[in-house]
């Protein structure tokens, strides 16, 4: 959680507790995740997101990744 807060704060350039959704792909890359993971969620967001929204989004993405990995293991 602390790591995500630090990353969020790096992109909160105006220090208004929000980041631009356009930065999400860059953030995903910094987390060594595929930036495409976030693209489908961007449409549901406004131009700026809060830290709470960011955490919710990261949880959704991680849950999907885990689910996909579990499905791949079952198929093998």
SEDRENMI-699091 format. One record per atom (N, C-alpha, C, O, CB): x, y negated, z negated; atom name; residue in one letter; chain. Coordinates in Angstrom, 3 decimals, padded with zeros to 6 digits. Each point is the difference from the previous one (the first is absolute). Glycine has a CB too. Example, Ala and Ser with C-alpha at 12.3 -4.5 7.8 and 13.67 -1.06 7.14 Angstrom:
2
+----------+----------+----------+------+------+------+
:       xx :       yy :       zz : site : code : unit :
+----------+----------+----------+------+------+------+
:  013.190 :  005.690 : -007.800 :    N :    a :    A :
: -000.890 : -001.190 :  000.000 :   CA :    a :    A :
:  000.900 : -001.200 :  000.000 :    C :    a :    A :
:  001.036 :  000.019 : -000.665 :    O :    a :    A :
: -002.928 :  001.154 : -000.581 :   CB :    a :    A :
:  001.542 : -002.223 :  001.966 :    N :    s :    A :
:  000.820 : -001.190 : -000.060 :   CA :    s :    A :
: -000.770 : -001.090 : -000.730 :    C :    s :    A :
:  000.509 : -001.108 : -000.169 :    O :    s :    A :
:  000.675 :  001.736 :  002.314 :   CB :    s :    A :
+----------+----------+----------+------+------+------+
// end
This chain:
76
+----------+----------+----------+------+------+------+
:       xx :       yy :       zz : site : code : unit :
+----------+----------+----------+------+------+------+
:  000.828 :  001.192 :  000.000 :    N :    x :    A :
: -000.828 : -001.192 :  000.000 :   CA :    x :    A :
:  000.873 : -001.256 :  000.000 :    C :    x :    A :
: -000.276 : -000.965 :  000.713 :    O :    x :    A :
: -001.540 :  002.223 : -001.926 :   CB :    x :    A :
:  002.871 : -001.227 :  000.402 :    N :    x :    A :
:  000.898 : -001.157 : -000.067 :   CA :    x :    A :
:  000.646 : -000.256 :  001.357 :    C :    x :    A :
:  000.156 : -001.148 :  000.415 :    O :    x :    A :
:  000.283 :  001.619 : -002.846 :   CB :    x :    A :
: -000.062 :  000.609 :  003.119 :    N :    x :    A :
:  000.603 : -000.129 :  001.319 :   CA :    x :    A :
: -000.966 : -000.675 :  000.976 :    C :    x :    A :
:  000.398 : -000.868 :  000.777 :    O :    x :    A :
:  000.987 :  002.919 : -001.221 :   CB :    x :    A :
: -002.639 : -001.651 :  000.397 :    N :    x :    A :
: -001.001 : -000.614 :  000.885 :   CA :    x :    A :
: -000.209 : -001.467 : -000.340 :    C :    x :    A :
: -000.178 : -000.823 :  000.898 :    O :    x :    A :
: -000.945 :  003.041 : -000.653 :   CB :    x :    A :
:  001.142 : -002.554 : -001.520 :    N :    x :    A :
: -000.161 : -001.401 : -000.412 :   CA :    x :    A :
:  001.164 : -000.842 :  000.509 :    C :    x :    A :
: -000.193 : -001.121 :  000.471 :    O :    x :    A :
: -001.074 :  001.853 : -002.517 :   CB :    x :    A :
:  002.462 : -000.190 :  001.950 :    N :    x :    A :
:  001.172 : -000.728 :  000.485 :   CA :    x :    A :
: -000.070 : -000.226 :  001.503 :    C :    x :    A :
:  000.320 : -001.085 :  000.485 :    O :    x :    A :
:  001.027 :  002.065 : -002.341 :   CB :    x :    A :
: -001.765 :  000.040 :  002.589 :    N :    x :    A :
: -000.147 : -000.145 :  001.450 :   CA :    x :    A :
: -001.077 : -001.021 :  000.315 :    C :    x :    A :
:  000.193 : -000.864 :  000.855 :    O :    x :    A :
:  000.547 :  003.239 : -000.512 :   CB :    x :    A :
: -001.872 : -002.283 : -001.024 :    N :    x :    A :
: -001.089 : -000.950 :  000.214 :   CA :    x :    A :
:  000.497 : -001.421 : -000.233 :    C :    x :    A :
: -000.254 : -000.895 :  000.806 :    O :    x :    A :
: -001.436 :  002.632 : -001.502 :   CB :    x :    A :
:  002.393 : -001.937 : -000.402 :    N :    x :    A :
:  000.493 : -001.337 : -000.341 :   CA :    x :    A :
:  000.968 : -000.545 :  001.049 :    C :    x :    A :
:  000.036 : -001.208 :  000.236 :    O :    x :    A :
: -000.322 :  001.782 : -002.643 :   CB :    x :    A :
:  001.062 :  000.293 :  003.031 :    N :    x :    A :
:  000.909 : -000.443 :  001.060 :   CA :    x :    A :
: -000.763 : -000.595 :  001.184 :    C :    x :    A :
:  000.477 : -000.931 :  000.650 :    O :    x :    A :
:  001.153 :  002.695 : -001.360 :   CB :    x :    A :
: -002.809 : -001.225 :  000.982 :    N :    x :    A :
: -000.789 : -000.464 :  001.131 :   CA :    x :    A :
: -001.007 : -001.081 : -000.380 :    C :    x :    A :
: -000.638 : -000.587 :  000.874 :    O :    x :    A :
:  000.926 :  002.828 :  000.130 :   CB :    x :    A :
: -000.434 : -002.505 : -002.287 :    N :    x :    A :
: -000.869 : -001.074 : -000.486 :   CA :    x :    A :
:  000.788 : -001.309 :  000.056 :    C :    x :    A :
:  000.371 : -000.566 : -001.028 :    O :    x :    A :
: -001.673 :  002.168 : -000.490 :   CB :    x :    A :
:  001.544 : -002.059 :  002.729 :    N :    x :    A :
:  000.881 : -001.146 :  000.232 :   CA :    x :    A :
: -000.508 : -001.291 : -000.631 :    C :    x :    A :
:  000.794 : -000.833 : -000.437 :    O :    x :    A :
: -000.107 :  001.916 :  002.544 :   CB :    x :    A :
: -001.990 : -001.250 : -002.154 :    N :    x :    A :
: -000.581 : -001.220 : -000.565 :   CA :    x :    A :
: -000.274 :  000.132 : -001.496 :    C :    x :    A :
: -000.471 : -000.941 : -000.639 :    O :    x :    A :
: -000.544 :  000.462 :  002.862 :   CB :    x :    A :
:  001.313 :  001.647 : -002.772 :    N :    x :    A :
: -000.197 :  000.285 : -001.429 :   CA :    x :    A :
: -001.439 : -000.284 : -000.449 :    C :    x :    A :
: -000.242 : -000.561 : -001.069 :    O :    x :    A :
:  002.658 :  000.013 :  000.677 :   CB :    x :    A :
: -003.365 :  000.959 :  001.251 :    N :    x :    A :
: -001.421 : -000.181 : -000.306 :   CA :    x :    A :
: -000.686 :  001.335 : -000.305 :    C :    x :    A :
: -001.226 :  000.102 :  000.025 :    O :    x :    A :
:  001.205 : -002.130 :  001.449 :   CB :    x :    A :
:  000.843 :  003.058 : -001.766 :    N :    x :    A :
: -000.495 :  001.329 : -000.365 :   CA :    x :    A :
: -000.724 :  000.711 :  001.142 :    C :    x :    A :
: -000.835 :  000.873 : -000.236 :    O :    x :    A :
:  000.634 : -001.696 : -002.087 :   CB :    x :    A :
:  000.526 :  000.443 :  003.569 :    N :    x :    A :
: -000.527 :  000.701 :  001.165 :   CA :    x :    A :
:  001.121 :  000.154 :  001.026 :    C :    x :    A :
:  000.990 : -000.731 : -000.011 :    O :    x :    A :
: -003.331 : -000.186 : -000.402 :   CB :    x :    A :
:  002.151 :  001.892 :  001.295 :    N :    x :    A :
:  000.903 :  000.149 :  001.132 :   CA :    x :    A :
: -000.819 :  000.061 :  001.278 :    C :    x :    A :
: -001.188 :  000.320 : -000.027 :    O :    x :    A :
:  002.893 :  000.883 : -001.402 :   CB :    x :    A :
: -001.073 : -001.505 :  002.528 :    N :    x :    A :
: -000.658 :  000.059 :  001.299 :   CA :    x :    A :
: -000.069 :  001.453 :  000.446 :    C :    x :    A :
:  000.966 :  000.747 : -000.154 :    O :    x :    A :
: -000.148 : -003.072 :  000.760 :   CB :    x :    A :
: -001.957 :  002.725 : -000.054 :    N :    x :    A :
: -000.141 :  001.392 :  000.437 :   CA :    x :    A :
:  001.003 :  000.340 :  001.099 :    C :    x :    A :
:  000.340 :  001.169 :  000.180 :    O :    x :    A :
: -002.771 : -001.248 : -000.784 :   CB :    x :    A :
:  002.903 : -000.910 :  001.329 :    N :    x :    A :
:  000.986 :  000.254 :  001.045 :   CA :    x :    A :
:  001.308 :  000.537 : -000.583 :    C :    x :    A :
:  000.766 :  000.662 :  000.701 :    O :    x :    A :
: -001.808 : -002.476 :  000.674 :   CB :    x :    A :
:  001.297 :  001.534 : -002.642 :    N :    x :    A :
:  001.215 :  000.480 : -000.657 :   CA :    x :    A :
: -000.092 :  001.469 : -000.405 :    C :    x :    A :
:  001.009 :  000.605 : -000.364 :    O :    x :    A :
: -000.624 : -002.917 : -000.450 :   CB :    x :    A :
: -001.572 :  002.884 :  000.872 :    N :    x :    A :
: -000.176 :  001.374 : -000.477 :   CA :    x :    A :
:  000.820 :  001.008 :  000.799 :    C :    x :    A :
:  000.524 :  000.955 : -000.572 :    O :    x :    A :
: -002.808 : -001.581 : -000.169 :   CB :    x :    A :
:  002.405 :  000.431 :  002.042 :    N :    x :    A :
:  000.788 :  000.934 :  000.793 :   CA :    x :    A :
:  001.474 : -000.064 : -000.398 :    C :    x :    A :
:  000.674 :  001.028 : -000.061 :    O :    x :    A :
: -002.310 : -001.262 :  001.957 :   CB :    x :    A :
:  002.131 : -000.961 : -002.162 :    N :    x :    A :
:  001.383 : -000.163 : -000.449 :   CA :    x :    A :
:  000.189 :  000.670 : -001.360 :    C :    x :    A :
:  001.006 :  000.668 : -000.239 :    O :    x :    A :
: -000.817 : -002.838 :  001.522 :   CB :    x :    A :
: -001.154 :  001.985 : -002.158 :    N :    x :    A :
:  000.067 :  000.619 : -001.322 :   CA :    x :    A :
:  000.026 :  001.520 :  000.128 :    C :    x :    A :
:  000.771 :  000.669 : -000.687 :    O :    x :    A :
: -001.991 : -002.635 : -000.312 :   CB :    x :    A :
:  000.391 :  002.505 :  001.865 :    N :    x :    A :
: -000.018 :  001.451 :  000.193 :   CA :    x :    A :
:  001.367 :  000.497 :  000.449 :    C :    x :    A :
:  000.476 :  001.036 : -000.464 :    O :    x :    A :
: -002.916 : -001.136 :  001.043 :   CB :    x :    A :
:  003.061 : -000.635 :  000.316 :    N :    x :    A :
:  001.340 :  000.365 :  000.441 :   CA :    x :    A :
:  001.000 : -000.022 : -001.142 :    C :    x :    A :
:  000.869 :  000.868 : -000.085 :    O :    x :    A :
: -001.410 : -001.775 :  002.325 :   CB :    x :    A :
:  000.423 : -000.083 : -003.122 :    N :    x :    A :
:  000.926 : -000.098 : -001.132 :   CA :    x :    A :
: -000.219 :  001.138 : -000.995 :    C :    x :    A :
:  000.902 :  000.349 : -000.761 :    O :    x :    A :
: -000.848 : -002.840 :  001.049 :   CB :    x :    A :
: -001.245 :  003.061 : -000.277 :    N :    x :    A :
: -000.308 :  001.146 : -000.861 :   CA :    x :    A :
:  000.285 :  001.325 :  000.702 :    C :    x :    A :
: -000.338 :  001.071 : -000.503 :    O :    x :    A :
: -001.410 : -002.445 : -000.639 :   CB :    x :    A :
:  002.377 :  001.282 :  002.314 :    N :    x :    A :
:  000.323 :  001.159 :  000.827 :   CA :    x :    A :
: -001.237 :  000.785 :  000.384 :    C :    x :    A :
: -000.008 :  001.231 :  000.000 :    O :    x :    A :
:  002.217 : -001.114 : -001.106 :   CB :    x :    A :
: -003.242 : -000.855 :  001.429 :    N :    x :    A :
: -001.260 :  000.569 :  000.485 :   CA :    x :    A :
: -000.241 : -000.496 :  001.418 :    C :    x :    A :
:  000.535 : -001.032 :  000.406 :    O :    x :    A :
: -001.489 :  001.147 : -002.758 :   CB :    x :    A :
:  000.164 :  000.611 :  003.083 :    N :    x :    A :
: -000.353 : -000.393 :  001.355 :   CA :    x :    A :
: -000.932 : -001.207 : -000.060 :    C :    x :    A :
: -001.068 :  000.083 : -000.608 :    O :    x :    A :
:  001.337 :  002.302 :  001.437 :   CB :    x :    A :
:  000.110 : -003.503 : -000.212 :    N :    x :    A :
: -000.862 : -001.191 : -000.007 :   CA :    x :    A :
: -001.394 :  000.267 :  000.571 :    C :    x :    A :
: -000.953 : -000.704 : -000.334 :    O :    x :    A :
:  003.006 : -000.677 :  000.551 :   CB :    x :    A :
: -002.172 :  002.382 :  000.632 :    N :    x :    A :
: -001.310 :  000.336 :  000.568 :   CA :    x :    A :
: -000.978 :  000.445 : -001.083 :    C :    x :    A :
: -001.214 : -000.087 :  000.182 :    O :    x :    A :
:  002.336 :  000.743 :  001.957 :   CB :    x :    A :
: -000.599 : -000.185 : -003.255 :    N :    x :    A :
: -000.853 :  000.462 : -001.100 :   CA :    x :    A :
: -000.949 : -001.089 : -000.487 :    C :    x :    A :
: -001.093 :  000.294 : -000.484 :    O :    x :    A :
:  002.900 :  001.279 : -000.187 :   CB :    x :    A :
: -001.393 : -002.813 :  000.799 :    N :    x :    A :
: -000.781 : -001.101 : -000.559 :   CA :    x :    A :
: -000.935 : -000.644 :  001.027 :    C :    x :    A :
: -000.930 : -000.716 : -000.373 :    O :    x :    A :
:  002.796 :  000.312 : -001.220 :   CB :    x :    A :
: -001.629 :  000.649 :  002.861 :    N :    x :    A :
: -000.732 : -000.712 :  001.053 :   CA :    x :    A :
: -001.512 :  000.160 : -000.074 :    C :    x :    A :
: -000.731 : -000.975 :  000.176 :    O :    x :    A :
:  002.713 :  001.284 :  001.232 :   CB :    x :    A :
: -002.453 :  000.883 : -001.660 :    N :    x :    A :
: -001.446 :  000.191 : -000.011 :   CA :    x :    A :
: -000.682 : -000.702 : -001.175 :    C :    x :    A :
: -001.191 : -000.303 :  000.060 :    O :    x :    A :
:  001.556 :  002.479 :  001.079 :   CB :    x :    A :
:  000.383 : -002.429 : -002.192 :    N :    x :    A :
: -000.573 : -000.677 : -001.163 :   CA :    x :    A :
: -000.031 : -001.516 :  000.167 :    C :    x :    A :
: -000.785 : -000.678 : -000.661 :    O :    x :    A :
:  001.601 :  002.552 : -000.751 :   CB :    x :    A :
:  000.024 : -002.406 :  002.283 :    N :    x :    A :
:  000.111 : -001.448 :  000.159 :   CA :    x :    A :
: -001.315 : -000.625 :  000.430 :    C :    x :    A :
: -000.332 : -001.107 : -000.424 :    O :    x :    A :
:  002.726 :  001.397 :  001.003 :   CB :    x :    A :
: -003.144 :  000.410 :  000.261 :    N :    x :    A :
: -001.271 : -000.543 :  000.482 :   CA :    x :    A :
: -000.987 : -000.279 : -001.127 :    C :    x :    A :
: -000.841 : -000.892 :  000.112 :    O :    x :    A :
:  001.204 :  002.126 :  002.003 :   CB :    x :    A :
: -000.259 : -000.472 : -003.197 :    N :    x :    A :
: -000.912 : -000.164 : -001.131 :   CA :    x :    A :
:  000.446 : -001.099 : -000.959 :    C :    x :    A :
: -000.716 : -000.332 : -000.944 :    O :    x :    A :
:  000.143 :  002.736 :  001.152 :   CB :    x :    A :
:  001.745 : -002.962 :  000.032 :    N :    x :    A :
:  000.549 : -001.015 : -000.897 :   CA :    x :    A :
: -000.114 : -001.380 :  000.633 :    C :    x :    A :
: -000.156 : -000.128 :  001.215 :    O :    x :    A :
:  001.739 :  001.821 : -002.190 :   CB :    x :    A :
: -001.503 : -002.711 :  000.147 :    N :    x :    A :
:  000.060 : -001.365 :  000.503 :   CA :    x :    A :
:  001.421 : -000.312 :  000.444 :    C :    x :    A :
:  000.795 :  000.909 :  000.235 :    O :    x :    A :
: -002.688 : -001.603 : -001.752 :   CB :    x :    A :
:  002.207 : -000.567 :  001.631 :    N :    x :    A :
:  001.355 : -000.406 :  000.388 :   CA :    x :    A :
:  000.990 :  000.121 : -001.146 :    C :    x :    A :
:  001.192 :  000.212 :  000.222 :    O :    x :    A :
: -002.192 : -001.759 :  001.433 :   CB :    x :    A :
:  000.510 :  001.415 : -002.873 :    N :    x :    A :
:  000.841 :  000.069 : -001.192 :   CA :    x :    A :
: -000.567 :  001.062 : -000.932 :    C :    x :    A :
: -001.215 :  000.182 : -000.087 :    O :    x :    A :
:  001.867 : -002.630 :  000.303 :   CB :    x :    A :
:  000.235 :  003.142 : -000.908 :    N :    x :    A :
: -000.461 :  000.979 : -000.982 :   CA :    x :    A :
:  000.699 : -000.240 : -001.330 :    C :    x :    A :
:  001.138 : -000.465 : -000.056 :    O :    x :    A :
: -001.580 :  002.149 :  001.882 :   CB :    x :    A :
: -000.267 : -001.355 : -002.883 :    N :    x :    A :
:  000.542 : -000.134 : -001.352 :   CA :    x :    A :
:  000.823 :  001.238 : -000.355 :    C :    x :    A :
:  000.014 :  000.982 :  000.742 :    O :    x :    A :
: -001.978 : -002.429 : -001.419 :   CB :    x :    A :
:  002.641 :  001.390 : -000.452 :    N :    x :    A :
:  000.782 :  001.146 : -000.452 :   CA :    x :    A :
: -000.911 :  001.193 : -000.268 :    C :    x :    A :
:  000.355 :  001.131 :  000.335 :    O :    x :    A :
:  001.359 : -002.681 : -001.331 :   CB :    x :    A :
: -002.883 :  001.319 :  000.398 :    N :    x :    A :
: -000.936 :  001.100 : -000.265 :   CA :    x :    A :
: -000.433 :  000.669 :  001.305 :    C :    x :    A :
: -000.068 :  001.227 :  000.074 :    O :    x :    A :
: -000.736 : -002.411 : -002.147 :   CB :    x :    A :
:  000.511 :  000.385 :  003.098 :    N :    x :    A :
: -000.366 :  000.563 :  001.299 :   CA :    x :    A :
:  001.172 :  000.773 :  000.598 :    C :    x :    A :
: -000.184 :  001.054 :  000.608 :    O :    x :    A :
: -001.441 : -002.940 : -000.242 :   CB :    x :    A :
:  002.817 :  001.356 : -000.541 :    N :    x :    A :
:  001.208 :  000.649 :  000.493 :   CA :    x :    A :
:  000.180 :  001.364 : -000.662 :    C :    x :    A :
:  000.290 :  000.988 :  000.675 :    O :    x :    A :
:  000.762 : -003.240 : -000.268 :   CB :    x :    A :
: -001.225 :  002.307 : -001.728 :    N :    x :    A :
:  000.125 :  001.266 : -000.726 :   CA :    x :    A :
: -001.053 :  000.997 :  000.476 :    C :    x :    A :
:  000.310 :  001.169 :  000.227 :    O :    x :    A :
:  000.611 : -002.397 : -002.223 :   CB :    x :    A :
: -002.158 :  000.773 :  002.147 :    N :    x :    A :
: -001.063 :  000.880 :  000.499 :   CA :    x :    A :
:  000.358 :  000.564 :  001.369 :    C :    x :    A :
: -000.191 :  001.188 :  000.263 :    O :    x :    A :
: -001.503 : -002.509 : -001.557 :   CB :    x :    A :
:  002.207 :  000.469 :  002.151 :    N :    x :    A :
:  000.391 :  000.416 :  001.345 :   CA :    x :    A :
:  001.132 :  001.027 : -000.052 :    C :    x :    A :
: -000.043 :  001.009 :  000.705 :    O :    x :    A :
: -000.661 : -003.254 :  000.179 :   CB :    x :    A :
:  001.703 :  001.992 : -001.707 :    N :    x :    A :
:  001.121 :  000.932 : -000.114 :   CA :    x :    A :
: -000.472 :  001.356 : -000.526 :    C :    x :    A :
:  000.491 :  001.042 :  000.434 :    O :    x :    A :
:  001.068 : -002.976 : -000.831 :   CB :    x :    A :
: -002.510 :  001.918 : -000.536 :    N :    x :    A :
: -000.537 :  001.253 : -000.523 :   CA :    x :    A :
: -000.740 :  000.776 :  001.085 :    C :    x :    A :
:  000.145 :  001.218 :  000.103 :    O :    x :    A :
: -000.337 : -002.267 : -002.369 :   CB :    x :    A :
: -000.593 :  000.352 :  003.068 :    N :    x :    A :
: -000.721 :  000.656 :  001.097 :   CA :    x :    A :
:  000.972 :  000.632 :  000.982 :    C :    x :    A :
: -000.200 :  001.127 :  000.452 :    O :    x :    A :
: -001.677 : -002.763 : -000.704 :   CB :    x :    A :
:  002.922 :  000.906 :  000.573 :    N :    x :    A :
:  000.985 :  000.499 :  000.955 :   CA :    x :    A :
:  000.734 :  001.205 : -000.573 :    C :    x :    A :
:  000.173 :  001.005 :  000.690 :    O :    x :    A :
:  000.092 : -003.315 :  000.258 :   CB :    x :    A :
:  000.164 :  002.221 : -002.190 :    N :    x :    A :
:  000.707 :  001.122 : -000.624 :   CA :    x :    A :
: -000.904 :  001.224 : -000.119 :    C :    x :    A :
:  000.446 :  001.126 :  000.223 :    O :    x :    A :
:  000.980 : -002.751 : -001.489 :   CB :    x :    A :
: -002.695 :  001.410 :  000.916 :    N :    x :    A :
: -000.930 :  001.122 : -000.095 :   CA :    x :    A :
: -000.160 :  000.687 :  001.348 :    C :    x :    A :
: -000.065 :  001.228 :  000.070 :    O :    x :    A :
: -001.136 : -002.388 : -001.932 :   CB :    x :    A :
:  001.137 :  000.377 :  002.928 :    N :    x :    A :
: -000.135 :  000.573 :  001.338 :   CA :    x :    A :
:  001.252 :  000.783 :  000.372 :    C :    x :    A :
: -000.088 :  001.085 :  000.576 :    O :    x :    A :
: -001.433 : -002.971 :  000.090 :   CB :    x :    A :
:  002.679 :  001.340 : -000.992 :    N :    x :    A :
:  001.254 :  000.682 :  000.321 :   CA :    x :    A :
:  000.071 :  001.339 : -000.724 :    C :    x :    A :
:  000.356 :  001.014 :  000.601 :    O :    x :    A :
:  000.785 : -003.231 : -000.254 :   CB :    x :    A :
: -001.478 :  002.224 : -001.628 :    N :    x :    A :
:  000.011 :  001.232 : -000.780 :   CA :    x :    A :
: -000.999 :  000.998 :  000.574 :    C :    x :    A :
:  000.307 :  001.184 :  000.135 :    O :    x :    A :
:  000.372 : -002.471 : -002.186 :   CB :    x :    A :
: -001.861 :  000.812 :  002.384 :    N :    x :    A :
: -001.038 :  000.868 :  000.569 :   CA :    x :    A :
:  000.477 :  000.608 :  001.315 :    C :    x :    A :
: -000.180 :  001.195 :  000.234 :    O :    x :    A :
: -001.608 : -002.593 : -001.328 :   CB :    x :    A :
:  002.392 :  000.584 :  001.949 :    N :    x :    A :
:  000.501 :  000.499 :  001.284 :   CA :    x :    A :
:  001.113 :  001.016 : -000.195 :    C :    x :    A :
:  000.065 :  000.993 :  000.724 :    O :    x :    A :
: -000.677 : -003.164 :  000.332 :   CB :    x :    A :
:  001.486 :  001.936 : -002.024 :    N :    x :    A :
:  001.078 :  000.946 : -000.275 :   CA :    x :    A :
: -000.556 :  001.328 : -000.506 :    C :    x :    A :
:  000.488 :  001.067 :  000.372 :    O :    x :    A :
:  001.047 : -002.981 : -000.888 :   CB :    x :    A :
: -002.551 :  001.842 : -000.328 :    N :    x :    A :
: -000.614 :  001.224 : -000.514 :   CA :    x :    A :
: -000.642 :  000.790 :  001.129 :    C :    x :    A :
:  000.104 :  001.226 :  000.045 :    O :    x :    A :
: -000.505 : -002.345 : -002.251 :   CB :    x :    A :
: -000.266 :  000.415 :  003.118 :    N :    x :    A :
: -000.630 :  000.679 :  001.140 :   CA :    x :    A :
:  001.037 :  000.638 :  000.895 :    C :    x :    A :
: -000.221 :  001.097 :  000.514 :    O :    x :    A :
: -001.665 : -002.712 : -000.602 :   CB :    x :    A :
:  003.022 :  000.949 :  000.289 :    N :    x :    A :
:  001.070 :  000.565 :  000.823 :   CA :    x :    A :
:  000.561 :  001.264 : -000.645 :    C :    x :    A :
:  000.297 :  000.973 :  000.693 :    O :    x :    A :
:  000.265 : -003.270 :  000.165 :   CB :    x :    A :
: -000.419 :  002.284 : -002.169 :    N :    x :    A :
:  000.521 :  001.175 : -000.702 :   CA :    x :    A :
: -000.968 :  001.165 :  000.103 :    C :    x :    A :
:  000.429 :  001.146 :  000.135 :    O :    x :    A :
:  000.813 : -002.637 : -001.709 :   CB :    x :    A :
: -002.535 :  001.221 :  001.513 :    N :    x :    A :
: -000.991 :  001.059 :  000.113 :   CA :    x :    A :
:  000.000 :  000.614 :  001.397 :    C :    x :    A :
: -000.235 :  001.198 :  000.157 :    O :    x :    A :
: -001.148 : -002.349 : -001.890 :   CB :    x :    A :
:  001.645 :  000.335 :  002.733 :    N :    x :    A :
:  000.020 :  000.484 :  001.375 :   CA :    x :    A :
:  001.226 :  000.852 :  000.283 :    C :    x :    A :
: -000.022 :  000.840 :  000.900 :    O :    x :    A :
: -001.253 : -002.857 : -000.219 :   CB :    x :    A :
:  002.340 :  001.808 : -001.439 :    N :    x :    A :
:  001.242 :  000.770 :  000.229 :   CA :    x :    A :
: -000.018 :  001.203 : -000.856 :    C :    x :    A :
:  000.943 :  000.792 :  000.027 :    O :    x :    A :
:  000.336 : -002.825 :  000.543 :   CB :    x :    A :
+----------+----------+----------+------+------+------+
// end
